Amino acid sequence: MELASFQTLMDELYGSVDAERGLPASVAWLCEEVGELAQAVRKGTPEQQLHELGDVLAWLSSIANQLNLSMEDAAQRYVTDPP
């Protein structure tokens, strides 16, 4: 799945709820999911790791949607001018 399609899907599924929650709470949820990903990387199975990667991607997409920014545009920096 393309990043833009995934970001659109997240907006269709959760956009109104995410907007109501707001950015500060969404960032807090992202931080929680990153912590769960870290734990899965250390002690989890590949299936648990994949699950947590998906959760992190979903929350990143939510935040990008709330900021009216494109995940593909964010990723493009690594194509055109990697740090």
N, C-alpha and C positions, 0 to 999 in steps of 0.2 A: 504494500500500500504506500502511496506517495504521502509525504508529509502534509501537503496541502489538503488532500482528501481526508486524512486522519483528523486534521485540525477542524475541517468542516463538519465531520461526523461528531466530534466532541461538542461542537457548538450546537448542532441539531439535537443531540441527546441531553446535554446538560447546560446549555448556554444561559437560559433564563435563571436557573437555580444558581449557577456560578456568578452571574451578575448580581443577583440578590445577596449572595454571600459576601462578595466584594474581594478586592485584591489582598488586603492584609490577611484575611482568613484563608484565602487560596494559597498564599505563600506559606502560611503555617502548615497547611495540609501537604504541600510539596515537601517541606522540610521533614515532616513525619514520614512521608513515603521514601525519601532519600535514606532516612535512618533504617527503614525496613529493608530497603535494597542493600544497604551496607551489611545488615545482619544476614540476609540471604546469601550474599557473596561469601561471607565468612563461614556460615554453617549450613546453608540451605542446599537443596537439590537444584539441578538445572531447571526443573519445572518451577520451583519457587522463585528462582532468580529471574526467569522469563516473566513470571507474573508481576514481580515488583518493577522490572524494567518497563512493563506496560503501564503500570500505575504512575510511575514518574513521568513517562511521556504524556499521559493523559492530563496530569496536572500542569505540566509545562504548556501544553496546548491550551488549557483553560486560561492560564495567565496571559499567554500571547493573545488569545481572543479578547480578553478583557482590556488589554492594552491596544487593541486594533493593530497588532503586528503579525507578521507572517513568520511561521517557523522555518519555511523554506528560505526566506530572506536572511534569517539569522544563521542558518546553516551555510548559506552561500559565501559568507565571509571566509570559511575554511577552504573554499574552492579558489577564491580570487585573491585572498590576502591572509594566509594562515599565520597565526601568531607565532 
